[in-house]
Amino acid sequence: MPHYKVAIVGAGPAGYFTAQALQNSQSDDLIFSIDMFERLPTMWGLVRSGVAPDHPKIKTVAKVFEKIASDPNFRLFGNVEIGRDLDIEEMCPRYDAVVMCTGSSIGKKLGIPGEDLPGSLSAADFVPWYNGHPDYANVVVPLDGTTAVVIGAGNVAMDCARMLALDPSELDSTDTVQHALDAFHKSNVRKVHIVGRRGPEHAAFTSPELRELPKLEHTDVMISADVINAANTRASVGEIDKQLASNFEAFHLVAEKKPLGHPRSMEFHFLSTPKEIKGNGKVEEVIFGINEVKDGKVVDTGNIYSIKTSLVISAIGYESLPIPGISFMKGKIENEAGRVLGTNIYTVGWAKRGPSGVIGTNKSDASDVVKLLIEDLDPEPKQGGDITVVLPTSITVVDQSAWSKINAAEIAAGEAAGKPRIKEVSKVRLLEMGTK
Ligand SMILES: Cc1cc2nc3c(=O)[nH]c(=O)nc-3n(C[C@H](O)[C@H](O)[C@H](O)COP(=O)(O)OP(=O)(O)OC[C@H]3O[C@@H](n4cnc5c(N)ncnc54)[C@H](O)[C@@H]3O)c2cc1C
């Protein structure tokens, strides 16, 4: 019976759902052995380092991932980075297929003057900082000013704004990493502006996240009812789709809720393009150009306004970090429907599509790409030898048993503190935890 070997690079949702799709495609005539490689000693990709700490239910998908990993034909190689510890050229001959599920971790730049001033950072740095990603523990997040500006009109921007605007006591029982929790407790930020370039009708927020806002217990959320009504009228010129209608309902709920005078607030602004970040050695002010919608197009009116602030977070999208030996185009792996043409390499998830879609989107993506991968399989599996032969012996590999120990230790530490887990940030300590 043909027994194929597949390498999956990246232990995020795309990686696990690819493994699941391969496992589900097995039959008496088709067996897969799966090796999953992850550069960090911790697994689950953005489910661990992206999803907001105050959304714990979303993270329960990790139980599905662990079930997938419990299959006897699944091996985990954590703390192994492809392109650094192993070359893609060493992998391809040893596997029938290599599936790149490496996500996109670099924040897109605004491309405006002042963007590199201290106090201006990307959501791609801020989010992993509060979520305990080992590479971002030392990000400097100045929270000494009273105002913060978040640029972007998607759920990542909303997560950043909410994390800044929540009363930090609401985060005490979450898995927010301790260094960030301490910083939020000391934070002077009381007003968070969230600013989008286009109108509410174009925003990428989704309605469940918007509907949560009027329920915040210690934060007033403000959206101008006039702005929402005007956008609703503009959008209603054509056929309005279900998702947009639901967003408008949610926007109206927020706009109708009277501010209760909480010391903390979050205010939405639309049709505003950031033009410049000003400041003497650090962020002091953001200048916005005011846009309008004309014949369905967003155009600059030539007018400007400014917001004084010491912290700007841009959440305008992500790009993939290039990996040696793989061709990237427009921030993604160059591919056709997930096939990297002329190779036995495939790609799934954000590395393939760019930063769009929720966790579940990666499941259907994985199952589509796995169908193509199976179509392309040679009748005879490759006889390339085991990857462990070329894996440098200097690397401490986090296998499934070591990861289970790390996971269990974090959960146990959290239990004592009334949290889902206490995340360890140091790679050295994580590796130690894996051996205990
Ligand atoms: C801030 C934020 C909040 C989000 N919140 C939600 C939410 O609430 N609900 C929801 O449904 N979706 C949410 N999403 C979207 C969801 O996280 C993504 O759809 C999903 O994580 C994409 O999966 P992925 O596997 O492609 O990428 P990732 O989750 O990024 O996983 C990629 C993995 O590959 C590893 N890797 C990268 N390069 C290498 C290499 N060279 N060698 C080995 N390993 C490598 C990375 O370390 C990482 O573990 C959020 C996204 C962000 C950014």
The ligand as an ORCA input file, in Angstrom:
! r2SCAN-3c Opt
* xyz 0 1
  C      -4.160     39.831     15.605
  C      -4.975     38.744     14.970
  C      -6.137     38.323     15.575
  C      -6.907     37.327     14.982
  N      -8.049     36.964     15.612
  C      -8.823     36.006     15.057
  C     -10.021     35.606     15.707
  O     -10.372     36.119     16.781
  N     -10.770     34.634     15.100
  C     -10.394     34.047     13.919
  O     -11.095     33.157     13.428
  N      -9.260     34.419     13.285
  C      -8.467     35.369     13.824
  N      -7.322     35.759     13.192
  C      -6.962     35.113     11.909
  C      -6.254     33.754     12.118
  O      -5.336     33.874     13.161
  C      -5.577     33.328     10.803
  O      -6.606     33.034      9.857
  C      -4.709     32.087     10.950
  O      -3.897     32.113     12.077
  C      -3.805     31.909      9.719
  O      -3.211     30.663      9.843
  P      -1.801     30.293      9.211
  O      -1.528     28.912      9.686
  O      -1.802     30.573      7.766
  O      -0.745     31.313      9.852
  P      -0.177     31.443     11.352
  O      -1.264     31.274     12.343
  O       0.578     32.707     11.359
  O       0.838     30.227     11.505
  C       2.062     30.195     10.823
  C       3.077     29.385     11.643
  O       4.238     29.145     10.837
  C       5.409     29.301     11.639
  N       6.540     29.588     10.754
  C       6.736     30.714     10.029
  N       7.865     30.621      9.294
  C       8.407     29.393      9.575
  C       9.579     28.715      9.122
  N      10.420     29.268      8.236
  N       9.848     27.485      9.605
  C       8.998     26.893     10.503
  N       7.861     27.510     10.966
  C       7.557     28.732     10.490
  C       5.020     30.473     12.557
  O       5.854     30.528     13.698
  C       3.567     30.133     12.879
  O       3.468     29.288     14.005
  C      -6.505     36.745     13.759
  C      -5.327     37.160     13.152
  C      -4.555     38.160     13.751
  C      -3.290     38.618     13.083
*
